[in-house]
Amino acid sequence: MPKGPQGQSRPADSNARAVHIAKIATGEIEDDKNTTNRAKSGRAGARARAQKLTAAERSKIAKKAAEARWAE
């Protein structure tokens, strides 16, 4: 079975996917809700990292990113 962007299992066939969605809607199976927790923890980590960096370090990171974007 193919994996989704966060590693969750999904049916490959469109009919099987429709059945899977119907089972979630009727409550026969549980929907995987771990994706929201991952997003929250990622934002929290980014916020903590930004607070820890000095202005000079943030500037250095931004310059490196800009150079990478304009390298072409």
BELBELWO-V545846 format. One line per field, one symbol per residue. ss: DSSP state (a for helix, b for strand, c for the rest). burial: # if it has 9 or more other C-alpha atoms within 8 Angstrom, else .. Layout:
ss->???
burial->???
This chain:
ss->cbbcccccbbcccaaaaaaaaaaaaacccccccaaaaaaaaaaaaaaaaaaaccaaaaaaaaaaaaaaaccc
burial->..#......##....##..#..##.................................#..............
